[in-house]
């Protein structure tokens, strides 16, 4: 039995990093979890709870608001129009500004990055925003009629400190929906070139730049962040290539992330918590999502890199997801030592594979953590409701859609430090003659890979890659 009760401090050493990677390679060839009949994906035939989404959806989405409907077309609209189907607005920001709380906003195919393309959209009131419409709004397919949020690098400075979808604080009470958008920061991030030592063979770029590195440098914000005055629903979205979390919000009532993909991010895919700090706790639900390649905070591989993080003051449900290749762990229970009382967790019907730090991270006391795999979830006291969860032996359909070069680079990723200290350098000879301490040199971190750019088209192939689990088309 493969049991990864490995104890880590908050900052793994370079040797620990190597051990984590070796563990991830081993887990690909080992099945763990509850017994059950398997389908062709390697997944058990668990009950498919809830209603599945479809890219080719109805022109009127289920669960939409009861208010007025506004229409937006980046390519055919005009901000002097009245926002009707026959006379759509041009910018999503303009529609939000004109809408009332509870209104619906339908967006045709186009790139929506704010008024005058300044790099972000500010959601200042509780509205329901749906992308993926044809130009005449007669049909909706978010993978065919793409409503994108792709910020070019020359907009990094105008968007500084703002998420691409920024939820404004102190907005009126109500619920928010973001449905059918493709977020990708691959164009705005700074990456080392293919010739750099950090670019594995076959990958698009070398490592992503750190804080202040590059001209212009990458931004460091979630794709969606801010304060939710009620419930936030994020559905049918893609979040690809970011230097921070995908969805990070504090909510009065809760957040549901459903049928989304998260690929090549840092920190985590989803991290949400209770806004008020008191009961009733916020309900955080992450379901039907595919989460791959969650990288740590920096290229030193010291911490972070989770799929889903559970924070105190929230009840969390994680179900029917595919979670793989997360550096520190698929699900983070590290904050459970700070629970306020009465919070619950439901973990069921998830598929895990190649998570470097195990499928779950739980506190072990004294700032140490246990990294365990799905077969041992039954021993985690912090899990209130537990269903079937499996660590996959062979991801089947996934291996045909995951970028092979990227996967191999991740599994073989390494980080090491070097120092250019030279006792006999002219500078140090001079310092020695004066009785001064020698210059210790400059320490440099070398990585074979760190959050390189992932091909967007390959990421979108993950929709529907595993039948019945993860994001579906």
Backbone torsions as a table, in degrees:
resi	resn	phi	psi	omega
1	UNK	NA	129.6	178.6
2	UNK	-87.1	110.4	-179.8
3	UNK	-125.4	115.7	-173.8
4	UNK	-98.9	66.8	175.3
5	UNK	-89.8	61.1	-179.0
6	UNK	-89.4	128.5	-178.5
7	UNK	-93.0	128.8	179.4
8	UNK	-124.0	146.3	165.5
9	UNK	-77.8	175.1	-178.2
10	UNK	-64.4	-22.3	-179.2
11	UNK	-122.5	98.3	-179.5
12	UNK	-64.7	144.7	175.9
13	UNK	-77.9	172.0	178.0
14	UNK	-62.5	-36.7	178.3
15	UNK	-66.3	-40.2	178.0
16	UNK	-63.0	-36.7	178.3
17	UNK	-60.9	-44.0	178.7
18	UNK	-62.0	-40.6	178.3
19	UNK	-64.6	-38.2	178.7
20	UNK	-61.7	-44.3	-179.9
21	UNK	-63.7	-41.6	179.0
22	UNK	-63.3	-36.9	177.4
23	UNK	-64.3	-39.0	179.9
24	UNK	-64.6	-39.1	178.8
25	UNK	-64.5	-40.2	-179.8
26	UNK	-65.6	-37.7	-173.5
27	UNK	-67.8	-21.5	177.9
28	UNK	-64.3	-25.5	-177.6
29	UNK	-105.9	19.5	-177.5
30	UNK	-134.4	128.2	176.0
31	UNK	-93.3	130.1	172.7
32	UNK	-131.6	162.4	177.6
33	UNK	118.1	-171.6	-177.0
34	UNK	-75.3	141.7	178.8
35	UNK	-67.2	150.3	178.0
36	UNK	179.2	162.8	176.8
37	UNK	-72.2	145.5	-174.0
38	UNK	-114.5	146.8	171.8
39	UNK	-95.9	-169.8	-174.4
40	UNK	-67.4	-14.8	179.9
41	UNK	-86.0	-7.9	-173.0
42	UNK	89.1	1.8	-178.4
43	UNK	-92.1	148.3	175.5
44	UNK	-75.5	156.1	-178.6
45	UNK	-83.0	65.6	179.1
46	UNK	-77.8	160.0	178.1
47	UNK	-62.9	125.2	179.7
48	UNK	-84.5	92.8	-176.4
49	UNK	-78.0	142.7	175.0
50	UNK	88.9	179.9	-176.9
51	UNK	-103.6	131.3	-179.9
52	UNK	-76.9	147.9	175.8
53	UNK	-89.1	165.4	176.9
54	UNK	-142.8	135.5	179.1
55	UNK	-60.5	-41.7	177.2
56	UNK	-84.1	75.1	-172.0
57	UNK	-93.0	170.9	175.4
58	UNK	-61.6	150.6	177.8
59	UNK	-65.9	-17.5	175.1
60	UNK	-117.6	102.7	-174.9
61	UNK	-62.6	145.8	174.8
62	UNK	-68.6	144.7	176.5
63	UNK	81.5	12.6	-178.5
64	UNK	-71.2	163.8	-179.2
65	UNK	-69.1	165.5	-176.3
66	UNK	-92.5	-1.2	-176.7
67	UNK	-86.9	-161.5	-179.5
68	UNK	-68.4	153.1	176.0
69	UNK	-107.5	128.8	177.4
70	UNK	-108.3	146.8	-178.0
71	UNK	-118.7	136.9	-176.8
72	UNK	-132.9	133.1	174.8
73	UNK	-135.9	110.4	-179.2
74	UNK	-62.0	-33.4	-174.1
75	UNK	-89.9	-27.3	-175.4
76	UNK	-123.5	-2.8	-175.9
77	UNK	-89.5	176.4	178.3
78	UNK	-148.6	133.4	-177.7
79	UNK	-69.4	-7.3	174.6
80	UNK	-91.6	-3.1	177.8
81	UNK	-75.4	174.3	-177.6
82	UNK	-92.2	-1.1	177.2
83	UNK	81.3	14.4	176.6
84	UNK	-83.3	171.5	179.0
85	UNK	-60.1	-39.7	-179.5
86	UNK	-78.3	-18.4	-176.0
87	UNK	-140.2	69.5	-172.7
88	UNK	-73.1	156.9	171.7
89	UNK	-75.0	167.0	-179.5
90	UNK	-93.6	-40.1	-172.9
91	UNK	-111.9	138.5	174.6
92	UNK	-59.8	-39.9	180.0
93	UNK	-59.5	-39.7	179.0
94	UNK	-63.0	-40.7	179.3
95	UNK	-64.6	-41.5	178.8
96	UNK	-63.1	-43.1	-178.9
97	UNK	-63.4	-34.0	-177.4
98	UNK	-86.1	-22.7	-174.6
99	UNK	-73.5	161.4	172.1
100	UNK	-104.4	157.8	176.3
101	UNK	-52.4	134.6	-179.7
102	UNK	91.9	-6.0	179.6
103	UNK	-74.9	160.4	175.8
104	UNK	-104.4	146.0	176.2
105	UNK	-129.9	120.0	179.0
106	UNK	-103.5	128.2	-178.1
107	UNK	-115.0	126.6	174.0
108	UNK	-76.9	175.7	178.7
109	UNK	-55.6	141.6	-178.9
110	UNK	155.3	171.5	-178.9
111	UNK	-104.5	117.7	-171.8
112	UNK	-110.7	97.6	-176.5
113	UNK	-127.3	29.7	171.5
114	UNK	101.6	168.2	177.9
115	UNK	-59.6	131.6	-177.7
116	UNK	58.4	24.7	179.0
117	UNK	52.5	45.1	-176.0
118	UNK	-78.6	-8.1	172.8
119	UNK	112.1	-5.1	177.8
120	UNK	-156.5	155.4	174.8
121	UNK	-114.3	129.8	178.5
122	UNK	-101.7	115.8	177.8
123	UNK	-89.3	104.8	-170.2
124	UNK	-102.6	0.0	179.3
125	UNK	-153.2	157.0	-178.9
126	UNK	-71.9	103.0	179.4
127	UNK	-131.7	170.6	-177.6
128	UNK	-118.3	114.1	-171.1
129	UNK	-112.4	124.3	-176.8
130	UNK	-124.0	124.9	175.5
131	UNK	-103.0	177.1	173.8
132	UNK	92.5	24.8	-179.0
133	UNK	-95.9	150.6	171.0
134	UNK	-68.0	166.6	-174.8
135	UNK	-61.2	-31.1	179.2
136	UNK	-96.8	5.3	177.0
137	UNK	63.6	21.3	179.5
138	UNK	-84.8	-19.5	180.0
139	UNK	-146.3	161.7	-177.4
140	UNK	-135.8	126.6	175.3
141	UNK	-153.9	101.8	-170.0
142	UNK	-69.6	-15.0	175.3
143	UNK	-92.3	-16.8	177.5
144	UNK	-97.3	-51.4	178.3
145	UNK	-99.0	85.6	-165.6
146	UNK	-81.0	120.7	169.6
147	UNK	-97.2	105.8	-172.5
148	UNK	-105.8	159.7	171.3
149	UNK	-129.8	82.6	-176.2
150	UNK	-119.8	104.8	-174.9
151	UNK	-90.7	122.6	176.5
152	UNK	-72.9	160.8	-173.9
153	UNK	-64.5	-26.6	-178.1
154	UNK	-74.5	-4.2	176.1
155	UNK	-101.9	2.4	-177.1
156	UNK	-59.4	-39.7	-175.7
157	UNK	-74.3	-36.0	178.8
158	UNK	-72.0	-21.8	179.0
159	UNK	-97.9	4.6	-174.2
160	UNK	-54.6	127.2	179.2
161	UNK	82.7	-1.4	179.6
162	UNK	-117.3	138.9	172.6
163	UNK	-75.2	154.9	175.3
164	UNK	-51.8	-40.4	168.3
165	UNK	-116.9	102.2	-175.7
166	UNK	-101.2	120.5	176.7
167	UNK	-86.7	120.0	-176.2
168	UNK	-75.5	138.8	178.3
169	UNK	-70.0	153.8	175.1
170	UNK	63.4	30.8	173.7
171	UNK	-80.0	164.3	179.7
172	UNK	-59.5	154.4	178.6
173	UNK	-63.5	145.3	179.9
174	UNK	152.6	179.0	-176.1
175	UNK	-104.7	153.2	-177.4
176	UNK	-126.4	140.6	174.4
177	UNK	-126.5	134.7	169.8
178	UNK	-126.3	113.8	-169.3
179	UNK	-139.8	121.7	171.8
180	UNK	87.5	40.7	178.6
181	UNK	-123.0	148.5	179.0
182	UNK	-112.5	111.0	179.5
183	UNK	-99.1	131.8	178.9
184	UNK	-151.7	119.0	178.0
185	UNK	-99.6	17.7	-178.7
186	UNK	-60.8	-28.0	179.5
187	UNK	-84.7	-26.9	-176.1
188	UNK	-92.6	-22.9	178.3
189	UNK	-70.4	149.8	171.3
190	UNK	-90.9	126.1	178.0
191	UNK	-122.4	147.2	169.6
192	UNK	-67.3	151.4	-177.3
193	UNK	-71.5	169.0	178.5
194	UNK	-60.3	-25.7	-179.4
195	UNK	-75.2	-10.7	-178.0
196	UNK	-72.4	154.4	180.0
197	UNK	-63.7	-16.7	-177.2
198	UNK	-90.2	8.0	179.4
199	UNK	-105.3	108.1	176.5
200	UNK	-64.6	153.1	178.5
201	UNK	-55.3	132.0	176.8
202	UNK	90.3	-8.0	-179.7
203	UNK	-87.2	159.2	-176.0
204	UNK	-70.9	-37.2	-173.7
205	UNK	-144.2	171.5	165.8
206	UNK	-79.9	-162.1	-175.7
207	UNK	-64.9	158.2	174.8
208	UNK	-76.1	150.9	-179.1
209	UNK	-75.6	154.4	176.9
210	UNK	-87.0	-173.9	-178.5
211	UNK	-59.1	125.6	177.5
212	UNK	79.2	-0.1	-177.5
213	UNK	-92.6	134.6	179.3
214	UNK	96.9	163.1	-179.8
215	UNK	-139.6	103.1	-2.9
216	UNK	-76.7	155.4	178.8
217	UNK	-74.7	165.1	175.3
218	UNK	-67.1	155.8	170.2
219	UNK	-90.4	158.0	-177.2
220	UNK	-129.5	75.2	178.7
221	UNK	-142.1	153.7	172.8
222	UNK	-63.0	165.2	173.4
223	UNK	-70.7	-41.6	175.8
224	UNK	-126.9	124.7	178.7
225	UNK	-148.5	161.5	175.3
226	UNK	133.1	-159.5	-174.4
227	UNK	-108.5	129.1	-179.0
228	UNK	-102.0	119.2	-175.8
229	UNK	-78.5	-3.0	179.2
230	UNK	-156.1	-115.3	174.2
231	UNK	-106.0	141.2	171.5
232	UNK	-113.5	129.0	173.6
233	UNK	-116.1	123.0	175.5
234	UNK	-115.8	117.1	-171.2
235	UNK	-138.9	145.4	172.8
236	UNK	56.5	43.5	-178.7
237	UNK	-120.5	157.7	173.8
238	UNK	-118.7	134.0	178.4
239	UNK	-125.2	109.8	-170.3
240	UNK	-132.5	136.5	172.4
241	UNK	61.6	82.2	176.6
242	UNK	-140.2	155.8	178.5
243	UNK	-96.5	13.6	179.6
244	UNK	-150.0	-165.9	-177.8
245	UNK	-69.6	158.5	176.2
246	UNK	-76.8	-62.1	179.7
247	UNK	-124.4	118.8	-179.3
248	UNK	-136.5	109.6	-174.1
249	UNK	-144.8	153.7	165.4
250	UNK	-106.5	135.9	-171.8
251	UNK	-129.1	144.1	175.2
252	UNK	-71.2	-44.2	-176.6
253	UNK	-113.1	-39.1	178.5
254	UNK	163.2	173.6	180.0
255	UNK	-137.3	132.3	172.5
256	UNK	-119.9	125.1	175.6
257	UNK	-114.0	115.7	-169.0
258	UNK	-134.1	130.1	173.8
259	UNK	58.4	51.6	178.9
260	UNK	-123.9	158.5	171.4
261	UNK	-114.7	144.4	176.1
262	UNK	-130.2	119.9	-174.9
263	UNK	-138.4	129.8	174.2
264	UNK	59.8	63.0	174.9
265	UNK	-119.0	168.5	171.6
266	UNK	-110.9	158.9	178.7
267	UNK	77.0	-73.0	-178.6
268	UNK	-169.2	168.3	174.9
269	UNK	-84.1	-50.0	-176.3
270	UNK	-135.0	130.9	174.9
271	UNK	-147.2	107.7	-178.3
272	UNK	-135.2	155.4	-175.5
273	UNK	-151.3	177.7	-177.7
274	UNK	-77.6	130.9	-177.8
275	UNK	-74.9	-38.7	-170.0
276	UNK	-87.8	-19.4	180.0
277	UNK	73.4	18.8	178.7
278	UNK	-149.2	162.0	179.4
279	UNK	-69.6	151.5	2.3
280	UNK	-72.7	141.6	-178.0
281	UNK	-69.0	151.3	176.8
282	UNK	-66.5	143.1	177.2
283	UNK	-96.6	114.5	179.5
284	UNK	-111.0	119.1	-176.8
285	UNK	-123.6	125.9	174.3
286	UNK	-122.7	110.9	-175.0
287	UNK	-140.6	151.8	175.6
288	UNK	56.4	36.8	-179.0
289	UNK	-113.1	152.7	173.6
290	UNK	-113.9	119.8	-173.4
291	UNK	-123.5	116.5	-176.4
292	UNK	-136.9	142.8	172.9
293	UNK	60.5	66.8	172.7
294	UNK	-96.0	111.5	-174.0
295	UNK	-91.2	159.7	179.5
296	UNK	-71.6	-179.1	-174.1
297	UNK	-61.4	-47.0	-177.6
298	UNK	-136.2	175.0	-178.1
299	UNK	-70.0	-7.9	174.7
300	UNK	-80.4	-5.0	176.3
301	UNK	58.2	40.1	-173.4
302	UNK	-85.9	-33.9	-177.2
303	UNK	-165.3	167.8	-179.9
304	UNK	71.6	177.3	-173.7
305	UNK	106.6	58.6	-177.6
306	UNK	-113.9	160.2	171.2
307	UNK	-77.8	-66.9	-178.9
308	UNK	-125.9	134.6	179.2
309	UNK	-111.1	131.6	175.9
310	UNK	-96.5	122.5	179.3
311	UNK	-109.3	152.4	179.2
312	UNK	-61.8	153.1	-179.2
313	UNK	81.2	19.3	178.5
314	UNK	-145.4	148.2	169.0
315	UNK	-96.9	127.7	-173.3
316	UNK	-115.8	139.5	173.6
317	UNK	-126.0	125.3	178.3
318	UNK	-126.0	109.2	-175.0
319	UNK	-146.3	146.0	176.4
320	UNK	56.5	35.9	177.0
321	UNK	-101.1	157.5	167.0
322	UNK	-108.4	118.0	-175.0
323	UNK	-127.0	113.7	-176.9
324	UNK	-142.8	155.9	174.4
325	UNK	57.6	45.0	173.2
326	UNK	-99.9	128.4	-170.9
327	UNK	-62.0	-52.2	-174.4
328	UNK	-93.4	-19.4	177.7
329	UNK	157.8	151.9	-179.9
330	UNK	-67.1	-45.7	178.3
331	UNK	-127.2	132.6	-178.5
332	UNK	-102.4	114.4	172.9
333	UNK	-105.2	18.7	-175.3
334	UNK	-61.2	-26.8	-179.7
335	UNK	-85.6	-0.7	-175.7
336	UNK	-69.0	-14.6	174.8
337	UNK	-71.6	-11.6	-179.7
338	UNK	-112.1	19.6	179.4
339	UNK	-61.2	145.7	-174.5
340	UNK	-91.2	-14.1	177.8
341	UNK	121.2	121.6	176.4
342	UNK	92.2	-7.2	177.7
343	UNK	-68.0	147.5	-179.0
344	UNK	-125.1	159.6	178.3
345	UNK	-137.9	139.5	176.0
346	UNK	-126.0	121.1	-178.8
347	UNK	-127.4	108.0	-176.3
348	UNK	-151.9	147.8	170.2
349	UNK	59.9	37.4	177.7
350	UNK	-103.7	148.9	175.4
351	UNK	-110.8	130.0	-179.3
352	UNK	-121.1	149.5	170.5
353	UNK	-159.8	144.0	171.8
354	UNK	52.5	33.2	173.4
355	UNK	-80.1	114.7	-170.0
356	UNK	-56.0	-41.9	-179.2
357	UNK	-98.3	25.7	-179.3
358	UNK	89.1	173.9	-177.3
359	UNK	-83.4	-17.7	178.2
360	UNK	-150.9	144.1	175.3
361	UNK	-113.5	124.0	-179.6
362	UNK	-127.3	149.5	-177.9
363	UNK	-69.6	142.5	177.3
364	UNK	-118.1	5.7	179.6
365	UNK	92.1	153.0	178.0
366	UNK	55.4	41.9	178.7
367	UNK	62.3	22.0	174.8
368	UNK	-106.4	159.2	-176.1
369	UNK	-137.3	150.4	172.6
370	UNK	-102.0	135.5	178.7
371	UNK	-112.7	111.6	-171.4
372	UNK	-122.6	165.0	178.2
373	UNK	-107.0	170.2	-168.5
374	UNK	-57.6	-32.6	-177.5
375	UNK	-63.4	-18.1	-178.0
376	UNK	-106.0	10.1	179.0
377	UNK	-60.7	-28.9	-179.8
378	UNK	-63.5	-18.0	179.4
379	UNK	-92.3	0.5	-178.2
380	UNK	-91.5	107.9	-175.9
381	UNK	-63.4	-26.2	-176.6
382	UNK	-73.6	-11.8	177.4
383	UNK	-83.6	117.9	-178.3
384	UNK	-79.0	-48.7	-179.9
385	UNK	-125.4	125.3	-175.2
386	UNK	-123.5	129.0	173.5
387	UNK	-116.3	-162.4	-179.9
388	UNK	-68.9	132.9	173.1
389	UNK	-141.1	139.4	-176.4
390	UNK	-132.9	143.4	166.8
391	UNK	-96.4	118.0	-170.9
392	UNK	-73.7	139.5	173.3
393	UNK	-82.5	-41.3	-179.5
394	UNK	-142.7	109.7	-174.6
395	UNK	-66.2	-0.4	175.4
396	UNK	50.9	-110.8	-173.6
397	UNK	-58.4	-30.6	-179.1
398	UNK	-62.1	-37.5	-175.6
399	UNK	-68.3	-16.1	178.0
400	UNK	-87.1	-13.6	-178.4
401	UNK	-116.2	-22.3	175.7
402	UNK	-68.7	136.1	177.1
403	UNK	-60.9	116.7	-172.5
404	UNK	-63.3	-43.5	-179.1
405	UNK	-63.1	-40.2	180.0
406	UNK	-65.9	-44.4	179.9
407	UNK	-61.9	-46.0	179.6
408	UNK	-63.5	-39.1	177.6
409	UNK	-62.9	-41.3	179.5
410	UNK	-64.6	-47.2	-176.5
411	UNK	-66.3	-23.7	-179.5
412	UNK	-106.3	11.4	-176.3
413	UNK	-61.4	139.9	178.4
414	UNK	-141.5	154.5	179.8
415	UNK	-137.1	132.2	178.1
416	UNK	-144.6	159.9	-178.2
417	UNK	-114.1	146.8	174.7
418	UNK	-134.7	162.1	-179.0
419	UNK	-139.7	135.4	-177.8
420	UNK	-93.6	26.2	179.2
421	UNK	-57.6	130.7	178.9
422	UNK	-136.0	106.4	-177.8
423	UNK	-60.6	-30.4	-174.4
424	UNK	-99.5	12.2	177.3
425	UNK	-64.3	152.5	178.7
426	UNK	-53.7	-38.1	-180.0
427	UNK	-63.3	-45.5	-177.9
428	UNK	-73.2	-30.9	175.0
429	UNK	-64.0	-40.6	178.0
430	UNK	-65.1	-44.2	-179.6
431	UNK	-64.3	-39.2	179.7
432	UNK	-64.6	-38.7	-179.8
433	UNK	-64.1	-29.0	178.8
434	UNK	-91.0	0.8	-179.5
435	UNK	75.9	20.2	-178.9
436	UNK	-91.4	158.4	173.9
437	UNK	-63.5	145.8	-179.8
438	UNK	-74.0	151.3	174.7
439	UNK	-70.8	121.4	-175.1
440	UNK	-74.7	-2.2	179.6
441	UNK	85.2	-177.7	-178.3
442	UNK	-112.4	127.8	178.1
443	UNK	-86.5	135.7	-179.3
444	UNK	-127.8	139.6	178.2
445	UNK	-100.1	126.4	177.7
446	UNK	-108.6	128.7	177.0
447	UNK	-126.4	146.4	175.6
448	UNK	-82.6	-20.4	176.4
449	UNK	-168.6	142.5	172.3
450	UNK	-157.9	105.7	175.0
451	UNK	47.9	48.8	173.7
452	UNK	-63.5	163.3	-178.9
453	UNK	-68.3	132.8	179.3
454	UNK	-99.1	137.9	-179.6
455	UNK	-64.6	124.2	-176.6
456	UNK	-59.9	-43.8	-177.9
457	UNK	-62.2	-38.2	176.4
458	UNK	-66.5	-37.0	178.7
459	UNK	-62.1	-41.9	-178.0
460	UNK	-68.1	-21.0	175.6
461	UNK	-67.1	-14.5	179.6
462	UNK	-70.6	-21.0	173.8
463	UNK	-63.4	118.9	178.9
464	UNK	81.6	10.0	-176.8
465	UNK	-67.8	-34.5	179.1
466	UNK	-119.3	115.2	-176.5
467	UNK	-61.5	123.0	174.8
468	UNK	84.4	-5.4	-179.9
469	UNK	-137.0	146.1	-179.1
470	UNK	72.6	-170.5	-176.3
471	UNK	-70.6	139.5	-178.5
472	UNK	-115.0	159.4	177.4
473	UNK	-74.0	NA	NA
